[in-house]
Amino acid sequence: MSSTSFTHPQPSRRVAMQVGAIGLLGLGTNHLTGLRALAAENASPVPPTKPKGVIYIFLSGGLGQHDSFDPKPDAPENIRGEFKPIATRTPGIHICEHLPMLAARSNRWAVVRSLTHPYNDHSLGHHVMLTGRTPKPTGFDGNRPKATDFPSIASVVTGLFTPRNNLPPAAVLPEKLVHVTGRTIPGQFAGEMGPRFDPWFIEASNYRDATYVHGAFPEYGFQRADGKTTPANYRFEAPRLELGHDVLADRVESRTRLLHALDRQVRTLDGAGSVGAFDRSRQSAVSMLLDGRVHRALDVHAAPAKVQERYGRNSFGWSLLMARQLIEAGVRLVQVNLGNDESWDTHEAAFRNLKEFLFPPTDLALSALIDDLHDRGLLDDVLIVMAGEFGRTPRVFTEPSLKSKLPGRDHWGAVQSAFFAGGGVKGGTVVGSSDRIGAYPSVDPQTPENMAATIYQALGLPKTIAWKDSLDRPHHVYHGEPIRGLS
């Protein structure tokens, strides 16, 4: 397998002319930003095989292992917490009582109870779990992404696969992870690969304001201290990429022909070949406008009412439904941020917020996704992974300075539980274990690198694959081994 090479085009007068000309199509540069992933002009295509897909569900804030997939019923009360375990369909496997639908489907999923990394900081935890790389990159800044960050898993996929059906190889939805203070969380972008390989961010939820409302909007919105809060004027809707009702397809095609004529004239004056990526981005923008399948993949509200009810009419349900539609339409990897930034950060009122606002829509939507993929004959070819940036402390505590005065758990990178389903995963499986109080791995510790390798393997990427930077230096994609015991 040849390695992948990336180059960085130098803008020319031709680019400037085309940027202006694209206005003839009614497309602003904001459309092209979302399509940069389509410009991977030097990416070596992965050998054609039966299409594989991955849905990576990211729980920003960090899911407590004790309170979800690794209960400790025999531990002291200040360790085990308020929730009781329930039996799953698989003998010997117990999970939280507030995940009954997933418990009934344990024959279709596995859990890794020993995923570990050394960081308790949100930004570093995000970077590690979104890139699959444990070391801190040179010059890391938790307050903003940097060009020296490691590339996200979604960016690696963007660079290694060619687009299909007018859709980029990787997408992230329903919004970027941006802190209420305006700080953009690192780890989501292409970093050292270059911004051309940022994944396609689909801003369908995009709800941020000073009140810091979390959860599955609108019905499960909450504030950590105050409980239920319904955001005003909330709307879940992906950007509309189809033509407006007053713009006919033949009109767009006519304008495209005019652009081609302008191009031919410009080429006689400017022989630089460094803007092929721009050409393809522009052409892809036109193609996406003319391809109704793209819009249908993004339009969850057009799904039958029964399907929307099955997933849940909220941002969690709509996000996982959109992920399934995108995978089915040709996207290789969809990262779903299940909850806006740090929704799962349960420092206070942890048990109320998990029980009333976070677990109900997650249990429903994730179960629906598993069932839907199975019913469509896709589950064996689509891997579902769910994890956060870290786990939570073994000890339950009440922080006097926090408003609610209700107990919670702090950040804990030493161990978390990660969820896997589909993609050849053997259901009813537990890999690894944590110690008796859920503080550290006790058997078969796994790393973020192993999780990322599991994702890459599910997509059919060979272990020898690498990409080369502008100095022709190879960067290997695999930094760990796929998790043994999942299949």
N, C-alpha and C positions, 0 to 999 in steps of 0.2 A: 504494500500500500504506500503510495507516495505521500509525502507530507504536504501540508497545506501552506500556501504562501500568501501573505497579505502585503499589499503595497498601499501607499497613501498618495492619491492623486494630487497634483498641483493645479490649482485653479488657473484658468486662462481667460482671455477675452471671450472665447467661445462660451465658457460657462456663464459669464455675465449675460451674454446675449440670450442664452437659453433660459436663464432664470427669469428674464423679462418676458421671453416668449411664452413661458408656461402659463402666464396670466391669460393668454388667449384661450386656454382651456378652463379658466375659472378655478384653477388650482393654486392655492397659496403654498408657501414653503412649509406650513404646518402639516400638510398632507405628506410631504416628502420626508419629514422627520420620522413619521411613523413607518416609513417604508425603507429606511436606510438599510434594514436587514436584507433587502432584496438586491443590494449592490455588491454582493460578495464575489467580485469579478474573478478573483484568482483562487477561490476555494476549490480544492480537489473534490469532486463529487464522490460520495460514498457509493460503493458498488450497488447496483439496483437489486433490491430484495423485496419481499413482501413488506409493505409499509408497517412500521412499528411506531408506537406513540408512548408518551409519558405525560401524566398529569401530576405535577409537583404541587401539593397543597402546603402552603407555608403559613404557619400560625405565629404571626409576629407578636412578640411579648413573652412567649415561652409557656408551653403546656406543662402543668404539674404531673409528673409521672405517677405519683401516689393517687392522684384524684382522677386518673383516666385508665391507663392500660397496665399499670403495675401496682395494684393495691397491696397494702401491707396490713391486713386485718389483725395480725397478732402483735403488731408494734404498739407501743404506748399511744394514748389518745393524741398527744401533741405531735405525734409522727403520722399516724394513720389518717387523721383528719375526720371530717364529719360524714363522709360518704361511706356507704357499705358496698362490698363487692357483690356481684351477681354471677351466676354460672352462665357461660356461653353455650352455644350449640356443641362446642368441642369439650369433651370431658377433661377436667383438670385446668381449664383456662377460665379465669375470672377477670372481669373488668368492672368499671364503675357502674353502679346501679342506674345512673342517668344516661347511659348509652345502650338502652335496651334493643334498639333496632340493629345496631352493629353486633351486639351479643348474639342475636338470632342468625347472623350471617358469618359467624366466625369460620365456617368451612371455606370461605372465600377470601380470607385475609390472614396476614401474619403480623406479628409484632416483634420488634427488636428492642429488648429491654436494657441494652448495654451500650448505647451510643454515647460517646464521651469526647469532650474537648476541654481545654484549660481555662476558658474565659467566662466571666460572669457579667461582662459589659454588653449592653444591647448592641452597640454598633459593631463591635468585634464579633459578637455572636452571629449577627446577621451576615457579616462578611464571610465568616467561616461556613455557615450552613447554606448560603446561596451560591458560593463558589466551589464548595467541596474541598477547600484548602485550609489546613489548620495554621500554618505559620502566619505571623503578622507580616504583611508586605512592607517593603521599604517605604518610609515616609507616610505610613498609614495615619489618616486623620479621621477620627470618629465623627466629626462634624460635617464632613462632605466627602463625596467620591473624588478619587484622584486617578490620574492616568497611570500610576504605578500599582493600583489595586490589581488583584488577580481577576480574571474575567469570570463573570457569573456562568453557571451551568447553562443558562438560557443563551448567553452570548456564544459560548463554545458551540452549541448546537446551531446557532445562527450562521457561524462561520463554516461549519463542516458539511452542511446539507444545502442543496439547491432548493429554491422555492418550488412549491407544487400548487397547481390550480390558482395561480395569482395570489398565493398566500405565503408569508414569510415562514421560515422553518420553526421559529420560536416566538411565542407571545407571552406577555405578562398582563394579568387582569386582576381585579377591575380598576386598579389604580397603582401608581408608584407608592412606595412606602416613604411618606414624608411626615416627620414629626410635627406636632401642633405648633412648635416654635418656628417651623419653616425649614428645619434641618433635614436635608435629603439623606437618607440612610445609605451608606456605602455597601457595596457587594451586589447591587442590582444590575450593574452595567458592565461594559466590555473591558474597562480598565486598560491594561497593557496591550490588549488586542487593537485598541483604537475605537473611537465612537461610532465608526461605520458599522460595527458589529454589535451595537446595543440592540437588545431584543425589541420587538414591536410592543410598545406599551399601549394597551387599550384602556383608555380612561372612561370607564362606564359608570363608576360610582363617584370617585373624586369628591368625597365629602370631608371637608376640613373646616373647622372654625374654632374660635377661642373657647367654646364650651367643652371641647374634647369628648365628643360623643363617640362611643364605640359600638361594635356589634353588627348584627345582621339587620340592616335597615330595610324597611322602616319599623317593622313590628317588634324587633328585638333590640332596638337601640337602647343604650344605657350609659350612665356615667358611673365610674367605679364606686364613688362614695354614695351617690344619691339614688342609684337604681334606674328604673325605666325612664328613658327620655326619648321622645320621638322627634327626630330632626325635622325642622320646618322645610317644606318645599323639596323634600328629597325625591330624586328621580334616578332610576337605574336605566341608563341607555348608552349603548356604544355609539361612537361617532358614525354618522350615516355616510356611507361611501357610495350609495347609488346616486344616479343623476337626479337632479331636481325635476319636478313635474313639468317645468317650462323649458327644460334643456333636452332636446331630442338626441338620440344616439347618433343619427346621421350627421347632426350638427357637430358633435364632438369629433367624429371621424373625419369630417371635412376640415376641421381645425387641425387635426393631427396631420393630415396630408400637407396642409400649409406649413406646419412646422418642419416636416421632412424637406420641403422645398427650400425653406430658409437654411436648414442644416447643410444641404448640398452647396449652397452659396458660401456659407461660412467655412466649410471644409477647404475651399480653394484658397482661403486667406489664412487659415489656422490649421497647421498639420499636426498639432499636438494630439497625442492619443491618450491623454491621462484622464479623460473625463468619460470613459465608457460607463463607469458606475453611475454617473449622473444620467446618461442616456437611458440606462435600464431602469433607474428609479422613476424617471419621467414616464417611460413607456409602461411600467408597472402601475403607476398611478392611473393612467388611462385605462389599462386592462381591468383594474379593480373596479373602476367606475362602470365599465361596460359589462361586468360579470355579475349577474344577479346572485350567483351562489355565494359570493363573498358577503354580500349584505345579509343573506339568509342565515349564514353561519353566525353573524353577530347579533341577529334579532331574536332575542329570547322571548319577547312578548308575542311573537307570531306562533310560538309553539302552542299546541292544543292546551286548553285549560287543564285537562287531566294531567298532562305532563308537568305543567308549572306547579300544580298542587303537589305532585309527587316529589318534586325537588324542594318546594317551599317558595312562596312568593316574597322573597326577601333577597338581600344582596348575596347571602351565602348560596341559596338555592339557584338564583339566576347565574351566579358566577360559575358554579359547577356544570350547570346546563350549557352555558356558553362554551365552557372548556370542552365538553363532549362534542358539541357541534363543530368546533374548530378542528379538533382531532379528526373527526369524521370527514371534514372538508379538505384535510391535507396538511395541517400544521403538525409538526413532529413533537414538539414539547410545549405544553402550556403550564406556566406557573400561575397558580391561583393564590393570591394573598387573601386568605379567609379572615377577613376583618381588617380594618385600617390599622395604621401603625400602632403596635403594642396593645391591641385589643385583649390579648391573652396575658397581659402583665398583671397578675393577680396579687398585688401587694396587700390589698385590703378587700374585705367583703368577697373573698375568693369563692367561698362555697355558694353564697347567694348568686353571684354573677355567673358562675359556671352552670349552676342548676337552672336558673331562670332565663339566661340570655345567650349563653355560648353553646352549651351542649345540645339543647333542643334543635336548633336549626342545623347544627353540624351533624348530629345523629341522623336526622331526616335526609339532608342533602347528600351526605356521603353514602348512605345506604341506597339512595335512589340512583346515584352515579354507578355504583357497583352493579345494581340490578339492571340498569339501562344498558350498560356495556355488555353484560351477560346476555340479555335478551336480543341484542343486536349482533351477537356473535363476535364481539370485539374484545371481550375481557382478556382472552389469552394473548392478544397482541398489544394491549395498552396497560402499561404499568402505572399504578397509582402509588405515590409516596406522600406521606404526611409527616411533617416535623416542624419544630419551631427553632428559635436560635439557641435555646438551652432548655433544661428542665427547671424545676423549682426546689427550694431547700427542703430537706427532710423535716425540719422543725416548722411547725405552725406557730405564728407569732402575731401579736397585736402591737402595732406601732403607735404609740400615744400621739404622735404628731399628725397622724392621718385622720381625716375628717370622720369617717364612718365608725371608727372604733371597733370594726369587725375584723376578724383574723384573716390572714393571708399567708403567702409564702414568698420568699425573696428569690433572686436569680441564682441559678445553679448549673454551671456548665459541665460538672463532673459526670452527670448521667442524665439521660432522657430516654423516653420511649419513642420509637419511630414506627410508623404504620406502613404496611405494604399490602397491595392487593393487585390481582391481575398480572399480566405480563409473564406468565409462567410461574408465579409465586404459588407455593404449596399452601393451601388454606389450612387453618387450624394449627399453625406452627408458631412456636416461640423460640426466638434465637437469643441466646445470652440471658443473663439475669443480673439484677442489682443485689447489693447486700441486704441484710435483714431490715435495715431502715431506709432503703432506697437512696443511699448517699453516693455510692461508687459501684462501678461494675464489679461483679464477683466472678462471673464466668463469661468468657468469649467477648471481651471488649471490642467494640467497633468504632471506627473513626468516620468523620465526615468524608474523607477520601474514599473509604469503602462504600459509603452511600452513593457518592457521585459515580464511582465505578459501576455500581449496580445499575444506575440510570443509563450510563453510556452503553453498557452491555445490552440492556433491554432495547436500545435503539439500533443495535447491530454494529456499533463502532468497534473496529479491531483494536486490540490492546497496543499495537505498535503505532497508532495514528498520532501525528504531531502537527503543529502548525509552526510556520516560520515568521519571525518578525521582520522588520524593515532592514535589519542587519544580517538577515539570513540565519539567525540563530533558531534552532528547533526548540519548541516547547511541547513537551509531552502532555497528552490529555489525561491519561490515567496516572494517578498518584497513589492508588491503592488497589486492592483486589475486591471484586464483587463479593458481597456478603454471602458466605457459605451457609447453607442450611435453609435458605429461602425457597429454593426450588428442588 
